Amino acid sequence: MSTTRPPHGNDFRPQFGGFSFFPPVIKNILIITIGMFIVQSFVESGIQFNGEPLEYYFARYLYLLPFDRGFLPWQLITYMFLHGGFMHLFFNMLMLWMFGMELENTWGSRKFLAMYLGAGIAAGLANLFIAPLLTGSGPTIGASGGVYAVLVAFAMMFPDRYVYLYFFVPVRAKYLISFFILLELFNGVSGTSDGIAHIAHLGGAILGAIWVLLERKGTLDAWSSKIASKGVTGPGSSIGGAPREAKFYEFTESRQHKPSGDQKYDASQKVIDDILDKISVSGYGSLTEKEKHILLDASKRIHPDKDAE
């Protein structure tokens, strides 16, 4: 499957938080998850520790275990970064990258990371509390709960975006992902014993839907503002923020005497930094038209010889 690349106009520039094919949170999740898979493969090679296979300790402390088999709170996070085989890893990371990159570019890295981890926790809780009532529950690993949240969020944010099955069969995202969810719902409710945590997938999907609804109401931005007002955020504190040492242009007296057309959206370095902070927290889509023009004006000052795309 592949998705069509989002269009971007003259005011949508990568150096100012625009579209990136490997935004920072997704890139780091890929690195960590692939790294853990390599470690997991090494651990499962039969190496012994204190008379026990090293795999035993790995599973005991990092897998998501049922309450009666050794559950530990941190397993609600660690299980997301482990996988049961190469194809399990490959498809989860492919879906995360394919559908998640535009969400992270739209929302900002911090908000996307919160949704992904929150969905993984929601999926784990669903697997612990609900799955035993329907299908049974055992040791669980995989990022599928977070990935299903990403799928649902993408379908709600971009319902008419075409997804190309096998790279040439176009299907609208809302139809394809709705089919996936209905299939998971059928398998989960019917108690299918196929070794797949369908209830966990549904738990992640529900969190993804709730997240988008809160985002549309502005609730998430309100929460972010409250946190920021308490001093939690600050320059350089946001994940994936633009490098603060980058100087896009210097605000000098000579520039203040340019024609009025250039002065309309002129701004100091502090204004640029404030806008970059806003992109890091809430995504490029949260900018006002004036803020977008400020960035475009700054970009033209850096590359005056380049035509707009």
C-alpha positions, 0 to 999 in steps of 0.5 A, spaced: 500 500 500 502 507 498 498 513 500 498 519 495 503 525 497 500 531 500 500 537 496 504 543 498 504 550 496 508 556 496 507 557 504 509 549 506 516 549 506 520 543 510 525 548 513 519 551 517 516 545 520 513 543 513 512 536 510 517 531 512 517 524 510 521 521 516 519 526 522 522 525 528 518 521 533 516 516 527 524 516 525 526 514 533 520 509 533 523 506 527 530 506 530 528 503 537 523 498 535 528 495 529 534 496 535 529 492 540 528 487 534 535 485 533 536 485 541 530 480 541 533 476 536 540 475 539 536 474 546 532 468 543 538 465 540 539 460 546 544 464 551 543 462 558 543 466 564 543 464 571 541 457 568 535 460 565 535 462 557 536 469 557 529 469 553 525 468 559 528 474 563 526 478 556 519 475 556 518 476 564 520 483 564 518 486 557 512 482 554 505 484 556 503 479 561 496 477 564 495 479 571 495 472 574 502 471 570 506 477 572 504 483 570 508 489 571 506 496 570 512 498 565 510 492 560 504 497 558 510 501 554 515 496 553 511 491 549 510 496 544 517 495 541 517 488 541 515 483 535 514 476 534 517 476 527 520 480 521 513 480 518 510 482 524 515 488 525 515 490 517 508 491 516 507 494 523 512 499 522 510 500 514 503 502 516 506 507 522 510 510 517 505 510 511 499 513 515 503 516 521 508 521 518 502 526 515 499 526 522 505 528 526 507 533 520 500 536 522 499 535 529 507 536 531 511 531 534 509 532 541 502 531 540 503 525 535 507 521 540 502 522 546 497 519 542 501 513 539 504 511 546 497 513 549 494 508 544 499 503 546 497 503 553 489 503 551 490 497 547 494 494 553 489 495 558 483 492 553 487 486 552 488 485 560 481 487 562 476 485 556 480 480 552 480 475 557 472 475 557 472 474 550 478 470 547 482 469 553 489 473 554 496 471 554 503 474 553 502 480 548 507 484 544 507 488 538 506 495 536 499 494 533 495 497 538 498 504 536 498 503 529 491 502 529 490 508 532 494 511 527 490 508 522 483 511 525 486 518 526 488 518 519 481 516 516 478 521 520 483 526 518 483 525 511 477 520 509 478 521 502 485 520 501 486 515 496 490 509 499 493 505 493 493 497 494 499 493 491 501 500 489 495 501 483 488 499 486 486 506 489 481 506 495 479 511 499 482 511 506 475 511 510 473 505 506 479 501 507 480 503 514 473 502 516 474 495 513 480 493 517 476 495 524 470 491 522 474 485 521 477 486 528 471 487 531 468 481 528 474 477 530 474 480 537 467 479 538 467 472 535 472 469 540 477 467 534 483 464 537 488 465 532 493 468 536 492 475 534 490 480 540 484 483 536 481 486 542 488 490 543 487 493 536 480 495 537 482 499 544 488 502 540 483 504 535 478 507 540 483 511 543 485 514 536 478 516 534 477 519 541 484 523 540 481 526 533 475 528 536 478 532 542 483 535 537 477 538 533 474 541 539 481 544 541 481 540 547 488 538 546 491 545 545 487 547 551 491 542 555 497 543 552 497 551 553 495 549 561 502 545 561 506 550 557 503 556 562 506 552 568 513 552 565 513 545 562 515 547 555 520 552 553 525 553 548 528 547 545 524 542 550 519 540 545 520 533 541 522 534 534 523 542 534 527 546 529 534 547 531 534 553 536 541 555 533 539 556 526 539 563 524 534 564 519 536 572 518 538 577 522 533 583 524 537 589 522 536 597 521 537 596 514 531 591 513 527 596 517 528 601 511 525 596 506 519 597 502 512 597 505 511 590 502 517 587 505 515 590 512 508 587 512 510 580 515 517 582 517 519 579 524 525 578 529 528 572 530 524 571 537 518 571 533 520 566 528 522 562 534 516 563 537 512 560 531 517 554 531 515 553 538 508 553 536 509 548 530 513 543 535 507 543 539 501 543 535 503 542 528 504 546 522 496 546 521 495 550 527 499 557 524 495 563 522 495 566 515 500 571 518 505 566 521 505 562 515 507 569 511 512 571 516 515 564 515 515 565 507 518 572 508 524 569 512 525 563 507 525 568 501 530 572 505 535 566 506 534 563 499 532 570 495 535 567 488 530 561 489 523 561 485 517 558 489 515 551 488 
